[in-house]
Amino acid sequence: MDFYLGQLNITTTSELATLGGECGMPISGDATVNITTVSASTMRNLFTFGTDSIDINDVASEDLIYRVNWTDNSNNPLDIDIDLSANVISGSVASGLANQNMTYDFVRYIAVNLFNTVNGVDLFSNETTLRSSLKNKFNVTLNNKLLELVDLGSQTDNDTTNNPVRDALNHMLHHTHERFLDISNNLYYGPGVDLSGNEVGMYKVPFISGDRVYFSVIVHASDIQHTVVNRQITIPSRTYVLKLTLQ
């Protein structure tokens, strides 16, 4: 027999399903460098997340893992060239001059601090070396930072180490959740394992063309730069905001 006891029917409300924190506050700096050489596909392959898609009984921190995928490529990380003449820079030391990029700007910044004019760059005997050194140090430092993120391995929400994959993923979930309506095909990255060794599917964080990624680059002048003209005050550091508009 089947007994239908409508008196026992239950209606209830679930707890609120919350999302993780969004990306941080906007980054401020002395000048902004607009980079348009990074593709959305590069960012998708760099930032990946894993889920088994079935085990909803696990606590939230075990349902998703986050991973940065990067192979040592110190010569040209992410196809960013801070010495590219086509870069558009706002807040530059000399906006009316040609070659508006980060390396030229910082050399001019040193000249302004030493001689109160950008024309002081002509007095430097190693301008080309200054610029090439800054470009190389940027490439090596960014490459090493990406390798450090790779070394963190797969992380969950319980990990206290800052993880850009988690921040980007949660930011999208807050503002463009429709990007996740179907992650099975074009976002599939490959098989992986969670922290317990269970197989999970790895997916690409769905960056798209037109997305903008920001991070800052703080450049310090040499500690003794001011002494070449017997100045007593050291040159302040200069902060550049790199704005990557994905193509």
Helices and strands as residue ranges (DSSP letters): G 6-8, E 31-35, H 40-46, E 47-51, H 60-63, E 64-68, G 77-79, E 88-90, H 102-115, G 118-123, H 127-151, H 164-175, G 177-180, E 188-193, E 199-204, E 212-219, G 225-229, E 238-245
